[in-house]
Amino acid sequence: MDKAEFRIAFGKRVEKFRKELGLSYRELAQKCDVDHSNISKIEKGEVDLRISTIQELSKGLNIHPKDLFNFKID
């Protein structure tokens, strides 16, 4: 798995949890300190993330950060 594939897999996890909560990009952005346009880019795997952003996303999604990394790595 290369870097781009890893970012995409991570983004799909963010999207999964956001949709399970029935949140829009803006609603998730209001729950954490991440701009709504960046959430879209994160879900598409278009950006590298900082640890602080991962922490904010997990806070907004009300999950443990490790849950965002629970995907298969080839």
CHARMM-style PDB file with segment names, atoms N, HN, CA, C and O in Angstrom:
ATOM      1  N   MET     1       0.857  -1.179   0.000  1.00  0.00      PROA
ATOM      2  CA  MET     1       0.000   0.000   0.000  1.00  0.00      PROA
ATOM      3  C   MET     1       0.899   1.236   0.000  1.00  0.00      PROA
ATOM      4  O   MET     1       1.749   1.401   0.875  1.00  0.00      PROA
ATOM      5  N   ASP     2       0.698   2.094  -0.988  1.00  0.00      PROA
ATOM      6  HN  ASP     2       0.008   1.961  -1.699  1.00  0.00      PROA
ATOM      7  CA  ASP     2       1.509   3.310  -1.041  1.00  0.00      PROA
ATOM      8  C   ASP     2       0.835   4.429  -0.231  1.00  0.00      PROA
ATOM      9  O   ASP     2      -0.232   4.233   0.352  1.00  0.00      PROA
ATOM     10  N   LYS     3       1.469   5.588  -0.209  1.00  0.00      PROA
ATOM     11  HN  LYS     3       2.335   5.747  -0.683  1.00  0.00      PROA
ATOM     12  CA  LYS     3       0.971   6.699   0.602  1.00  0.00      PROA
ATOM     13  C   LYS     3      -0.424   7.130   0.191  1.00  0.00      PROA
ATOM     14  O   LYS     3      -1.279   7.369   1.044  1.00  0.00      PROA
ATOM     15  N   ALA     4      -0.659   7.231  -1.104  1.00  0.00      PROA
ATOM     16  HN  ALA     4       0.036   7.037  -1.796  1.00  0.00      PROA
ATOM     17  CA  ALA     4      -1.973   7.669  -1.594  1.00  0.00      PROA
ATOM     18  C   ALA     4      -3.060   6.677  -1.195  1.00  0.00      PROA
ATOM     19  O   ALA     4      -4.137   7.080  -0.757  1.00  0.00      PROA
ATOM     20  N   GLU     5      -2.788   5.395  -1.343  1.00  0.00      PROA
ATOM     21  HN  GLU     5      -1.913   5.067  -1.700  1.00  0.00      PROA
ATOM     22  CA  GLU     5      -3.760   4.364  -0.970  1.00  0.00      PROA
ATOM     23  C   GLU     5      -4.054   4.410   0.529  1.00  0.00      PROA
ATOM     24  O   GLU     5      -5.195   4.219   0.950  1.00  0.00      PROA
ATOM     25  N   PHE     6      -3.027   4.663   1.324  1.00  0.00      PROA
ATOM     26  HN  PHE     6      -2.100   4.818   0.982  1.00  0.00      PROA
ATOM     27  CA  PHE     6      -3.192   4.761   2.775  1.00  0.00      PROA
ATOM     28  C   PHE     6      -4.094   5.943   3.119  1.00  0.00      PROA
ATOM     29  O   PHE     6      -4.998   5.812   3.944  1.00  0.00      PROA
ATOM     30  N   ARG     7      -3.856   7.097   2.492  1.00  0.00      PROA
ATOM     31  HN  ARG     7      -3.122   7.204   1.822  1.00  0.00      PROA
ATOM     32  CA  ARG     7      -4.680   8.284   2.749  1.00  0.00      PROA
ATOM     33  C   ARG     7      -6.129   8.039   2.336  1.00  0.00      PROA
ATOM     34  O   ARG     7      -7.053   8.471   3.026  1.00  0.00      PROA
ATOM     35  N   ILE     8      -6.332   7.352   1.218  1.00  0.00      PROA
ATOM     36  HN  ILE     8      -5.582   7.002   0.657  1.00  0.00      PROA
ATOM     37  CA  ILE     8      -7.687   7.046   0.752  1.00  0.00      PROA
ATOM     38  C   ILE     8      -8.393   6.108   1.730  1.00  0.00      PROA
ATOM     39  O   ILE     8      -9.559   6.323   2.059  1.00  0.00      PROA
ATOM     40  N   ALA     9      -7.701   5.078   2.192  1.00  0.00      PROA
ATOM     41  HN  ALA     9      -6.754   4.903   1.925  1.00  0.00      PROA
ATOM     42  CA  ALA     9      -8.286   4.135   3.150  1.00  0.00      PROA
ATOM     43  C   ALA     9      -8.653   4.848   4.451  1.00  0.00      PROA
ATOM     44  O   ALA     9      -9.715   4.604   5.023  1.00  0.00      PROA
ATOM     45  N   PHE    10      -7.773   5.721   4.908  1.00  0.00      PROA
ATOM     46  HN  PHE    10      -6.910   5.919   4.443  1.00  0.00      PROA
ATOM     47  CA  PHE    10      -8.052   6.508   6.117  1.00  0.00      PROA
ATOM     48  C   PHE    10      -9.277   7.391   5.888  1.00  0.00      PROA
ATOM     49  O   PHE    10     -10.167   7.460   6.736  1.00  0.00      PROA
ATOM     50  N   GLY    11      -9.317   8.061   4.744  1.00  0.00      PROA
ATOM     51  HN  GLY    11      -8.594   8.005   4.056  1.00  0.00      PROA
ATOM     52  CA  GLY    11     -10.436   8.938   4.418  1.00  0.00      PROA
ATOM     53  C   GLY    11     -11.757   8.215   4.376  1.00  0.00      PROA
ATOM     54  O   GLY    11     -12.777   8.762   4.795  1.00  0.00      PROA
ATOM     55  N   LYS    12     -11.757   6.990   3.876  1.00  0.00      PROA
ATOM     56  HN  LYS    12     -10.929   6.546   3.535  1.00  0.00      PROA
ATOM     57  CA  LYS    12     -12.983   6.193   3.829  1.00  0.00      PROA
ATOM     58  C   LYS    12     -13.486   5.885   5.239  1.00  0.00      PROA
ATOM     59  O   LYS    12     -14.692   5.805   5.470  1.00  0.00      PROA
ATOM     60  N   ARG    13     -12.564   5.715   6.170  1.00  0.00      PROA
ATOM     61  HN  ARG    13     -11.584   5.780   5.982  1.00  0.00      PROA
ATOM     62  CA  ARG    13     -12.953   5.485   7.568  1.00  0.00      PROA
ATOM     63  C   ARG    13     -13.609   6.732   8.151  1.00  0.00      PROA
ATOM     64  O   ARG    13     -14.629   6.643   8.835  1.00  0.00      PROA
ATOM     65  N   VAL    14     -13.021   7.886   7.879  1.00  0.00      PROA
ATOM     66  HN  VAL    14     -12.193   7.958   7.324  1.00  0.00      PROA
ATOM     67  CA  VAL    14     -13.611   9.138   8.355  1.00  0.00      PROA
ATOM     68  C   VAL    14     -15.021   9.281   7.786  1.00  0.00      PROA
ATOM     69  O   VAL    14     -15.966   9.593   8.512  1.00  0.00      PROA
ATOM     70  N   GLU    15     -15.151   9.049   6.484  1.00  0.00      PROA
ATOM     71  HN  GLU    15     -14.384   8.796   5.895  1.00  0.00      PROA
ATOM     72  CA  GLU    15     -16.450   9.165   5.821  1.00  0.00      PROA
ATOM     73  C   GLU    15     -17.467   8.193   6.418  1.00  0.00      PROA
ATOM     74  O   GLU    15     -18.619   8.560   6.648  1.00  0.00      PROA
ATOM     75  N   LYS    16     -17.044   6.965   6.666  1.00  0.00      PROA
ATOM     76  HN  LYS    16     -16.108   6.667   6.479  1.00  0.00      PROA
ATOM     77  CA  LYS    16     -17.933   5.946   7.239  1.00  0.00      PROA
ATOM     78  C   LYS    16     -18.500   6.418   8.576  1.00  0.00      PROA
ATOM     79  O   LYS    16     -19.711   6.366   8.789  1.00  0.00      PROA
ATOM     80  N   PHE    17     -17.632   6.877   9.474  1.00  0.00      PROA
ATOM     81  HN  PHE    17     -16.648   6.919   9.301  1.00  0.00      PROA
ATOM     82  CA  PHE    17     -18.094   7.309  10.794  1.00  0.00      PROA
ATOM     83  C   PHE    17     -18.953   8.577  10.693  1.00  0.00      PROA
ATOM     84  O   PHE    17     -19.938   8.712  11.419  1.00  0.00      PROA
ATOM     85  N   ARG    18     -18.594   9.492   9.813  1.00  0.00      PROA
ATOM     86  HN  ARG    18     -17.794   9.383   9.223  1.00  0.00      PROA
ATOM     87  CA  ARG    18     -19.373  10.721   9.646  1.00  0.00      PROA
ATOM     88  C   ARG    18     -20.785  10.386   9.176  1.00  0.00      PROA
ATOM     89  O   ARG    18     -21.764  10.915   9.703  1.00  0.00      PROA
ATOM     90  N   LYS    19     -20.885   9.509   8.188  1.00  0.00      PROA
ATOM     91  HN  LYS    19     -20.091   9.079   7.759  1.00  0.00      PROA
ATOM     92  CA  LYS    19     -22.199   9.142   7.650  1.00  0.00      PROA
ATOM     93  C   LYS    19     -23.024   8.349   8.657  1.00  0.00      PROA
ATOM     94  O   LYS    19     -24.244   8.505   8.720  1.00  0.00      PROA
ATOM     95  N   GLU    20     -22.366   7.498   9.444  1.00  0.00      PROA
ATOM     96  HN  GLU    20     -21.376   7.371   9.392  1.00  0.00      PROA
ATOM     97  CA  GLU    20     -23.084   6.744  10.478  1.00  0.00      PROA
ATOM     98  C   GLU    20     -23.737   7.689  11.479  1.00  0.00      PROA
ATOM     99  O   GLU    20     -24.811   7.402  12.007  1.00  0.00      PROA
ATOM    100  N   LEU    21     -23.082   8.816  11.736  1.00  0.00      PROA
ATOM    101  HN  LEU    21     -22.209   9.049  11.307  1.00  0.00      PROA
ATOM    102  CA  LEU    21     -23.627   9.812  12.656  1.00  0.00      PROA
ATOM    103  C   LEU    21     -24.609  10.760  11.964  1.00  0.00      PROA
ATOM    104  O   LEU    21     -25.239  11.595  12.613  1.00  0.00      PROA
ATOM    105  N   GLY    22     -24.732  10.622  10.647  1.00  0.00      PROA
ATOM    106  HN  GLY    22     -24.221   9.944  10.120  1.00  0.00      PROA
ATOM    107  CA  GLY    22     -25.645  11.473   9.895  1.00  0.00      PROA
ATOM    108  C   GLY    22     -25.193  12.924   9.816  1.00  0.00      PROA
ATOM    109  O   GLY    22     -26.015  13.839   9.757  1.00  0.00      PROA
ATOM    110  N   LEU    23     -23.869  13.126   9.816  1.00  0.00      PROA
ATOM    111  HN  LEU    23     -23.201  12.383   9.865  1.00  0.00      PROA
ATOM    112  CA  LEU    23     -23.320  14.479   9.815  1.00  0.00      PROA
ATOM    113  C   LEU    23     -22.900  14.914   8.415  1.00  0.00      PROA
ATOM    114  O   LEU    23     -22.371  14.121   7.636  1.00  0.00      PROA
ATOM    115  N   SER    24     -23.143  16.180   8.111  1.00  0.00      PROA
ATOM    116  HN  SER    24     -23.573  16.824   8.743  1.00  0.00      PROA
ATOM    117  CA  SER    24     -22.595  16.775   6.894  1.00  0.00      PROA
ATOM    118  C   SER    24     -21.160  17.204   7.187  1.00  0.00      PROA
ATOM    119  O   SER    24     -20.706  17.143   8.330  1.00  0.00      PROA
ATOM    120  N   TYR    25     -20.456  17.636   6.150  1.00  0.00      PROA
ATOM    121  HN  TYR    25     -20.825  17.686   5.222  1.00  0.00      PROA
ATOM    122  CA  TYR    25     -19.099  18.156   6.362  1.00  0.00      PROA
ATOM    123  C   TYR    25     -19.136  19.317   7.355  1.00  0.00      PROA
ATOM    124  O   TYR    25     -18.325  19.383   8.279  1.00  0.00      PROA
ATOM    125  N   ARG    26     -20.077  20.220   7.153  1.00  0.00      PROA
ATOM    126  HN  ARG    26     -20.736  20.166   6.402  1.00  0.00      PROA
ATOM    127  CA  ARG    26     -20.184  21.404   8.023  1.00  0.00      PROA
ATOM    128  C   ARG    26     -20.513  21.023   9.461  1.00  0.00      PROA
ATOM    129  O   ARG    26     -19.964  21.602  10.398  1.00  0.00      PROA
ATOM    130  N   GLU    27     -21.395  20.061   9.638  1.00  0.00      PROA
ATOM    131  HN  GLU    27     -21.841  19.590   8.876  1.00  0.00      PROA
ATOM    132  CA  GLU    27     -21.764  19.641  10.991  1.00  0.00      PROA
ATOM    133  C   GLU    27     -20.579  19.016  11.708  1.00  0.00      PROA
ATOM    134  O   GLU    27     -20.359  19.282  12.890  1.00  0.00      PROA
ATOM    135  N   LEU    28     -19.810  18.186  11.004  1.00  0.00      PROA
ATOM    136  HN  LEU    28     -19.988  17.970  10.044  1.00  0.00      PROA
ATOM    137  CA  LEU    28     -18.616  17.612  11.622  1.00  0.00      PROA
ATOM    138  C   LEU    28     -17.609  18.716  11.929  1.00  0.00      PROA
ATOM    139  O   LEU    28     -16.978  18.704  12.985  1.00  0.00      PROA
ATOM    140  N   ALA    29     -17.456  19.662  11.017  1.00  0.00      PROA
ATOM    141  HN  ALA    29     -17.969  19.672  10.159  1.00  0.00      PROA
ATOM    142  CA  ALA    29     -16.522  20.768  11.230  1.00  0.00      PROA
ATOM    143  C   ALA    29     -16.879  21.563  12.485  1.00  0.00      PROA
ATOM    144  O   ALA    29     -15.992  22.042  13.191  1.00  0.00      PROA
ATOM    145  N   GLN    30     -18.164  21.704  12.761  1.00  0.00      PROA
ATOM    146  HN  GLN    30     -18.885  21.315  12.188  1.00  0.00      PROA
ATOM    147  CA  GLN    30     -18.606  22.425  13.957  1.00  0.00      PROA
ATOM    148  C   GLN    30     -18.271  21.665  15.237  1.00  0.00      PROA
ATOM    149  O   GLN    30     -18.132  22.265  16.303  1.00  0.00      PROA
ATOM    150  N   LYS    31     -18.142  20.348  15.130  1.00  0.00      PROA
ATOM    151  HN  LYS    31     -18.254  19.861  14.264  1.00  0.00      PROA
ATOM    152  CA  LYS    31     -17.839  19.529  16.302  1.00  0.00      PROA
ATOM    153  C   LYS    31     -16.342  19.395  16.562  1.00  0.00      PROA
ATOM    154  O   LYS    31     -15.931  18.944  17.630  1.00  0.00      PROA
ATOM    155  N   CYS    32     -15.536  19.785  15.591  1.00  0.00      PROA
ATOM    156  HN  CYS    32     -15.869  20.152  14.722  1.00  0.00      PROA
ATOM    157  CA  CYS    32     -14.090  19.696  15.750  1.00  0.00      PROA
ATOM    158  C   CYS    32     -13.430  20.899  15.070  1.00  0.00      PROA
ATOM    159  O   CYS    32     -14.086  21.639  14.336  1.00  0.00      PROA
ATOM    160  N   ASP    33     -12.180  21.082  15.310  1.00  0.00      PROA
ATOM    161  HN  ASP    33     -11.648  20.481  15.906  1.00  0.00      PROA
ATOM    162  CA  ASP    33     -11.454  22.240  14.792  1.00  0.00      PROA
ATOM    163  C   ASP    33     -10.809  21.908  13.443  1.00  0.00      PROA
ATOM    164  O   ASP    33      -9.594  22.009  13.280  1.00  0.00      PROA
ATOM    165  N   VAL    34     -11.654  21.508  12.476  1.00  0.00      PROA
ATOM    166  HN  VAL    34     -12.641  21.425  12.608  1.00  0.00      PROA
ATOM    167  CA  VAL    34     -11.197  21.191  11.125  1.00  0.00      PROA
ATOM    168  C   VAL    34     -12.168  21.848  10.153  1.00  0.00      PROA
ATOM    169  O   VAL    34     -13.380  21.673  10.284  1.00  0.00      PROA
ATOM    170  N   ASP    35     -11.665  22.589   9.192  1.00  0.00      PROA
ATOM    171  HN  ASP    35     -10.681  22.731   9.086  1.00  0.00      PROA
ATOM    172  CA  ASP    35     -12.517  23.269   8.224  1.00  0.00      PROA
ATOM    173  C   ASP    35     -13.287  22.253   7.380  1.00  0.00      PROA
ATOM    174  O   ASP    35     -12.756  21.199   7.028  1.00  0.00      PROA
ATOM    175  N   HSD    36     -14.538  22.576   7.059  1.00  0.00      PROA
ATOM    176  HN  HSD    36     -14.970  23.431   7.345  1.00  0.00      PROA
ATOM    177  CA  HSD    36     -15.388  21.630   6.322  1.00  0.00      PROA
ATOM    178  C   HSD    36     -14.802  21.265   4.955  1.00  0.00      PROA
ATOM    179  O   HSD    36     -14.971  20.136   4.495  1.00  0.00      PROA
ATOM    180  N   SER    37     -14.119  22.202   4.307  1.00  0.00      PROA
ATOM    181  HN  SER    37     -13.982  23.119   4.681  1.00  0.00      PROA
ATOM    182  CA  SER    37     -13.523  21.881   3.001  1.00  0.00      PROA
ATOM    183  C   SER    37     -12.361  20.902   3.160  1.00  0.00      PROA
ATOM    184  O   SER    37     -12.099  20.102   2.262  1.00  0.00      PROA
ATOM    185  N   ASN    38     -11.669  20.960   4.287  1.00  0.00      PROA
ATOM    186  HN  ASN    38     -11.882  21.610   5.016  1.00  0.00      PROA
ATOM    187  CA  ASN    38     -10.589  19.999   4.542  1.00  0.00      PROA
ATOM    188  C   ASN    38     -11.126  18.609   4.835  1.00  0.00      PROA
ATOM    189  O   ASN    38     -10.488  17.613   4.495  1.00  0.00      PROA
ATOM    190  N   ILE    39     -12.284  18.531   5.459  1.00  0.00      PROA
ATOM    191  HN  ILE    39     -12.803  19.340   5.736  1.00  0.00      PROA
ATOM    192  CA  ILE    39     -12.882  17.215   5.726  1.00  0.00      PROA
ATOM    193  C   ILE    39     -13.169  16.503   4.413  1.00  0.00      PROA
ATOM    194  O   ILE    39     -12.923  15.303   4.289  1.00  0.00      PROA
ATOM    195  N   SER    40     -13.680  17.225   3.446  1.00  0.00      PROA
ATOM    196  HN  SER    40     -13.879  18.200   3.547  1.00  0.00      PROA
ATOM    197  CA  SER    40     -13.923  16.647   2.122  1.00  0.00      PROA
ATOM    198  C   SER    40     -12.620  16.140   1.509  1.00  0.00      PROA
ATOM    199  O   SER    40     -12.577  15.035   0.968  1.00  0.00      PROA
ATOM    200  N   LYS    41     -11.572  16.932   1.592  1.00  0.00      PROA
ATOM    201  HN  LYS    41     -11.606  17.829   2.032  1.00  0.00      PROA
ATOM    202  CA  LYS    41     -10.269  16.541   1.038  1.00  0.00      PROA
ATOM    203  C   LYS    41      -9.688  15.338   1.776  1.00  0.00      PROA
ATOM    204  O   LYS    41      -9.074  14.467   1.158  1.00  0.00      PROA
ATOM    205  N   ILE    42      -9.877  15.287   3.084  1.00  0.00      PROA
ATOM    206  HN  ILE    42     -10.375  15.994   3.586  1.00  0.00      PROA
ATOM    207  CA  ILE    42      -9.393  14.158   3.890  1.00  0.00      PROA
ATOM    208  C   ILE    42     -10.098  12.881   3.448  1.00  0.00      PROA
ATOM    209  O   ILE    42      -9.459  11.846   3.256  1.00  0.00      PROA
ATOM    210  N   GLU    43     -11.412  12.958   3.289  1.00  0.00      PROA
ATOM    211  HN  GLU    43     -11.930  13.798   3.445  1.00  0.00      PROA
ATOM    212  CA  GLU    43     -12.181  11.774   2.898  1.00  0.00      PROA
ATOM    213  C   GLU    43     -11.802  11.272   1.510  1.00  0.00      PROA
ATOM    214  O   GLU    43     -11.938  10.081   1.227  1.00  0.00      PROA
ATOM    215  N   LYS    44     -11.337  12.148   0.654  1.00  0.00      PROA
ATOM    216  HN  LYS    44     -11.227  13.115   0.883  1.00  0.00      PROA
ATOM    217  CA  LYS    44     -10.910  11.763  -0.691  1.00  0.00      PROA
ATOM    218  C   LYS    44      -9.445  11.354  -0.743  1.00  0.00      PROA
ATOM    219  O   LYS    44      -8.955  10.939  -1.793  1.00  0.00      PROA
ATOM    220  N   GLY    45      -8.735  11.468   0.388  1.00  0.00      PROA
ATOM    221  HN  GLY    45      -9.133  11.805   1.241  1.00  0.00      PROA
ATOM    222  CA  GLY    45      -7.325  11.095   0.438  1.00  0.00      PROA
ATOM    223  C   GLY    45      -6.419  12.095  -0.243  1.00  0.00      PROA
ATOM    224  O   GLY    45      -5.341  11.734  -0.716  1.00  0.00      PROA
ATOM    225  N   GLU    46      -6.839  13.353  -0.299  1.00  0.00      PROA
ATOM    226  HN  GLU    46      -7.715  13.646   0.086  1.00  0.00      PROA
ATOM    227  CA  GLU    46      -6.082  14.364  -1.027  1.00  0.00      PROA
ATOM    228  C   GLU    46      -5.052  15.110  -0.178  1.00  0.00      PROA
ATOM    229  O   GLU    46      -4.235  15.857  -0.717  1.00  0.00      PROA
ATOM    230  N   VAL    47      -5.080  14.919   1.139  1.00  0.00      PROA
ATOM    231  HN  VAL    47      -5.744  14.313   1.577  1.00  0.00      PROA
ATOM    232  CA  VAL    47      -4.163  15.673   2.003  1.00  0.00      PROA
ATOM    233  C   VAL    47      -3.479  14.762   3.021  1.00  0.00      PROA
ATOM    234  O   VAL    47      -4.032  13.752   3.455  1.00  0.00      PROA
ATOM    235  N   ASP    48      -2.260  15.152   3.385  1.00  0.00      PROA
ATOM    236  HN  ASP    48      -1.810  15.973   3.032  1.00  0.00      PROA
ATOM    237  CA  ASP    48      -1.577  14.514   4.505  1.00  0.00      PROA
ATOM    238  C   ASP    48      -2.095  15.160   5.787  1.00  0.00      PROA
ATOM    239  O   ASP    48      -2.419  16.347   5.807  1.00  0.00      PROA
ATOM    240  N   LEU    49      -2.168  14.379   6.839  1.00  0.00      PROA
ATOM    241  HN  LEU    49      -1.904  13.414   6.822  1.00  0.00      PROA
ATOM    242  CA  LEU    49      -2.737  14.869   8.084  1.00  0.00      PROA
ATOM    243  C   LEU    49      -1.703  15.040   9.178  1.00  0.00      PROA
ATOM    244  O   LEU    49      -0.688  14.344   9.220  1.00  0.00      PROA
ATOM    245  N   ARG    50      -1.983  15.975  10.050  1.00  0.00      PROA
ATOM    246  HN  ARG    50      -2.806  16.540  10.015  1.00  0.00      PROA
ATOM    247  CA  ARG    50      -1.189  16.145  11.259  1.00  0.00      PROA
ATOM    248  C   ARG    50      -1.851  15.339  12.370  1.00  0.00      PROA
ATOM    249  O   ARG    50      -3.042  15.036  12.305  1.00  0.00      PROA
ATOM    250  N   ILE    51      -1.081  15.002  13.371  1.00  0.00      PROA
ATOM    251  HN  ILE    51      -0.113  15.248  13.423  1.00  0.00      PROA
ATOM    252  CA  ILE    51      -1.614  14.268  14.530  1.00  0.00      PROA
ATOM    253  C   ILE    51      -2.751  15.054  15.167  1.00  0.00      PROA
ATOM    254  O   ILE    51      -3.756  14.468  15.569  1.00  0.00      PROA
ATOM    255  N   SER    52      -2.611  16.351  15.264  1.00  0.00      PROA
ATOM    256  HN  SER    52      -1.795  16.828  14.938  1.00  0.00      PROA
ATOM    257  CA  SER    52      -3.651  17.175  15.887  1.00  0.00      PROA
ATOM    258  C   SER    52      -4.963  17.114  15.100  1.00  0.00      PROA
ATOM    259  O   SER    52      -6.040  17.159  15.694  1.00  0.00      PROA
ATOM    260  N   THR    53      -4.883  17.014  13.786  1.00  0.00      PROA
ATOM    261  HN  THR    53      -4.008  16.977  13.303  1.00  0.00      PROA
ATOM    262  CA  THR    53      -6.090  16.899  12.966  1.00  0.00      PROA
ATOM    263  C   THR    53      -6.779  15.565  13.216  1.00  0.00      PROA
ATOM    264  O   THR    53      -8.006  15.505  13.300  1.00  0.00      PROA
ATOM    265  N   ILE    54      -6.003  14.502  13.335  1.00  0.00      PROA
ATOM    266  HN  ILE    54      -5.007  14.550  13.267  1.00  0.00      PROA
ATOM    267  CA  ILE    54      -6.563  13.179  13.635  1.00  0.00      PROA
ATOM    268  C   ILE    54      -7.260  13.211  14.992  1.00  0.00      PROA
ATOM    269  O   ILE    54      -8.341  12.647  15.161  1.00  0.00      PROA
ATOM    270  N   GLN    55      -6.634  13.871  15.942  1.00  0.00      PROA
ATOM    271  HN  GLN    55      -5.756  14.329  15.804  1.00  0.00      PROA
ATOM    272  CA  GLN    55      -7.229  14.006  17.274  1.00  0.00      PROA
ATOM    273  C   GLN    55      -8.557  14.769  17.195  1.00  0.00      PROA
ATOM    274  O   GLN    55      -9.539  14.358  17.813  1.00  0.00      PROA
ATOM    275  N   GLU    56      -8.598  15.852  16.457  1.00  0.00      PROA
ATOM    276  HN  GLU    56      -7.800  16.186  15.955  1.00  0.00      PROA
ATOM    277  CA  GLU    56      -9.817  16.643  16.308  1.00  0.00      PROA
ATOM    278  C   GLU    56     -10.922  15.842  15.613  1.00  0.00      PROA
ATOM    279  O   GLU    56     -12.078  15.878  16.034  1.00  0.00      PROA
ATOM    280  N   LEU    57     -10.567  15.127  14.558  1.00  0.00      PROA
ATOM    281  HN  LEU    57      -9.628  15.097  14.215  1.00  0.00      PROA
ATOM    282  CA  LEU    57     -11.557  14.306  13.853  1.00  0.00      PROA
ATOM    283  C   LEU    57     -12.161  13.256  14.781  1.00  0.00      PROA
ATOM    284  O   LEU    57     -13.377  13.066  14.804  1.00  0.00      PROA
ATOM    285  N   SER    58     -11.311  12.581  15.543  1.00  0.00      PROA
ATOM    286  HN  SER    58     -10.323  12.735  15.524  1.00  0.00      PROA
ATOM    287  CA  SER    58     -11.828  11.552  16.445  1.00  0.00      PROA
ATOM    288  C   SER    58     -12.717  12.160  17.523  1.00  0.00      PROA
ATOM    289  O   SER    58     -13.708  11.556  17.932  1.00  0.00      PROA
ATOM    290  N   LYS    59     -12.357  13.366  17.984  1.00  0.00      PROA
ATOM    291  HN  LYS    59     -11.551  13.857  17.652  1.00  0.00      PROA
ATOM    292  CA  LYS    59     -13.197  14.058  18.964  1.00  0.00      PROA
ATOM    293  C   LYS    59     -14.562  14.370  18.349  1.00  0.00      PROA
ATOM    294  O   LYS    59     -15.594  14.120  18.971  1.00  0.00      PROA
ATOM    295  N   GLY    60     -14.570  14.911  17.143  1.00  0.00      PROA
ATOM    296  HN  GLY    60     -13.731  15.115  16.638  1.00  0.00      PROA
ATOM    297  CA  GLY    60     -15.815  15.262  16.474  1.00  0.00      PROA
ATOM    298  C   GLY    60     -16.675  14.056  16.140  1.00  0.00      PROA
ATOM    299  O   GLY    60     -17.902  14.151  16.114  1.00  0.00      PROA
ATOM    300  N   LEU    61     -16.036  12.927  15.886  1.00  0.00      PROA
ATOM    301  HN  LEU    61     -15.039  12.850  15.907  1.00  0.00      PROA
ATOM    302  CA  LEU    61     -16.759  11.696  15.561  1.00  0.00      PROA
ATOM    303  C   LEU    61     -17.083  10.871  16.803  1.00  0.00      PROA
ATOM    304  O   LEU    61     -17.780   9.859  16.729  1.00  0.00      PROA
ATOM    305  N   ASN    62     -16.567  11.320  17.940  1.00  0.00      PROA
ATOM    306  HN  ASN    62     -16.001  12.142  18.000  1.00  0.00      PROA
ATOM    307  CA  ASN    62     -16.782  10.647  19.229  1.00  0.00      PROA
ATOM    308  C   ASN    62     -16.290   9.201  19.209  1.00  0.00      PROA
ATOM    309  O   ASN    62     -16.980   8.283  19.653  1.00  0.00      PROA
ATOM    310  N   ILE    63     -15.074   9.025  18.679  1.00  0.00      PROA
ATOM    311  HN  ILE    63     -14.514   9.771  18.317  1.00  0.00      PROA
ATOM    312  CA  ILE    63     -14.447   7.710  18.622  1.00  0.00      PROA
ATOM    313  C   ILE    63     -12.996   7.833  19.075  1.00  0.00      PROA
ATOM    314  O   ILE    63     -12.464   8.938  19.184  1.00  0.00      PROA
ATOM    315  N   HSD    64     -12.366   6.707  19.337  1.00  0.00      PROA
ATOM    316  HN  HSD    64     -12.798   5.809  19.249  1.00  0.00      PROA
ATOM    317  CA  HSD    64     -10.939   6.682  19.658  1.00  0.00      PROA
ATOM    318  C   HSD    64     -10.151   6.834  18.357  1.00  0.00      PROA
ATOM    319  O   HSD    64     -10.540   6.254  17.344  1.00  0.00      PROA
ATOM    320  N   PRO    65      -9.064   7.591  18.354  1.00  0.00      PROA
ATOM    321  CA  PRO    65      -8.283   7.764  17.120  1.00  0.00      PROA
ATOM    322  C   PRO    65      -7.898   6.448  16.446  1.00  0.00      PROA
ATOM    323  O   PRO    65      -7.834   6.379  15.219  1.00  0.00      PROA
ATOM    324  N   LYS    66      -7.641   5.405  17.236  1.00  0.00      PROA
ATOM    325  HN  LYS    66      -7.693   5.462  18.233  1.00  0.00      PROA
ATOM    326  CA  LYS    66      -7.233   4.128  16.639  1.00  0.00      PROA
ATOM    327  C   LYS    66      -8.310   3.562  15.714  1.00  0.00      PROA
ATOM    328  O   LYS    66      -7.999   2.817  14.784  1.00  0.00      PROA
ATOM    329  N   ASP    67      -9.577   3.911  15.966  1.00  0.00      PROA
ATOM    330  HN  ASP    67      -9.830   4.516  16.722  1.00  0.00      PROA
ATOM    331  CA  ASP    67     -10.662   3.414  15.126  1.00  0.00      PROA
ATOM    332  C   ASP    67     -10.556   3.923  13.697  1.00  0.00      PROA
ATOM    333  O   ASP    67     -11.036   3.269  12.771  1.00  0.00      PROA
ATOM    334  N   LEU    68      -9.937   5.075  13.509  1.00  0.00      PROA
ATOM    335  HN  LEU    68      -9.547   5.605  14.261  1.00  0.00      PROA
ATOM    336  CA  LEU    68      -9.763   5.624  12.163  1.00  0.00      PROA
ATOM    337  C   LEU    68      -8.732   4.845  11.364  1.00  0.00      PROA
ATOM    338  O   LEU    68      -8.703   4.920  10.136  1.00  0.00      PROA
ATOM    339  N   PHE    69      -7.879   4.093  12.067  1.00  0.00      PROA
ATOM    340  HN  PHE    69      -7.903   4.033  13.065  1.00  0.00      PROA
ATOM    341  CA  PHE    69      -6.817   3.334  11.405  1.00  0.00      PROA
ATOM    342  C   PHE    69      -7.143   1.852  11.280  1.00  0.00      PROA
ATOM    343  O   PHE    69      -6.276   1.056  10.920  1.00  0.00      PROA
ATOM    344  N   ASN    70      -8.373   1.476  11.570  1.00  0.00      PROA
ATOM    345  HN  ASN    70      -9.078   2.123  11.862  1.00  0.00      PROA
ATOM    346  CA  ASN    70      -8.764   0.069  11.537  1.00  0.00      PROA
ATOM    347  C   ASN    70      -9.175  -0.335  10.118  1.00  0.00      PROA
ATOM    348  O   ASN    70     -10.352  -0.548   9.828  1.00  0.00      PROA
ATOM    349  N   PHE    71      -8.169  -0.433   9.245  1.00  0.00      PROA
ATOM    350  HN  PHE    71      -7.213  -0.260   9.481  1.00  0.00      PROA
ATOM    351  CA  PHE    71      -8.403  -0.881   7.868  1.00  0.00      PROA
ATOM    352  C   PHE    71      -7.266  -1.792   7.457  1.00  0.00      PROA
ATOM    353  O   PHE    71      -6.179  -1.751   8.034  1.00  0.00      PROA
ATOM    354  N   LYS    72      -7.528  -2.618   6.451  1.00  0.00      PROA
ATOM    355  HN  LYS    72      -8.411  -2.651   5.982  1.00  0.00      PROA
ATOM    356  CA  LYS    72      -6.542  -3.608   5.999  1.00  0.00      PROA
ATOM    357  C   LYS    72      -5.413  -2.936   5.230  1.00  0.00      PROA
ATOM    358  O   LYS    72      -5.649  -2.117   4.342  1.00  0.00      PROA
ATOM    359  N   ILE    73      -4.200  -3.290   5.580  1.00  0.00      PROA
ATOM    360  HN  ILE    73      -4.008  -3.955   6.302  1.00  0.00      PROA
ATOM    361  CA  ILE    73      -3.020  -2.793   4.880  1.00  0.00      PROA
ATOM    362  C   ILE    73      -2.359  -3.961   4.157  1.00  0.00      PROA
ATOM    363  O   ILE    73      -1.985  -4.953   4.781  1.00  0.00      PROA
ATOM    364  N   ASP    74      -2.218  -3.842   2.852  1.00  0.00      PROA
ATOM    365  HN  ASP    74      -2.522  -3.035   2.345  1.00  0.00      PROA
ATOM    366  CA  ASP    74      -1.591  -4.905   2.057  1.00  0.00      PROA
ATOM    367  C   ASP    74      -0.088  -4.767   2.044  1.00  0.00      PROA
ATOM    368  OT1 ASP    74       0.601  -5.577   1.423  1.00  0.00      PROA
TER     369      ASP     74
END
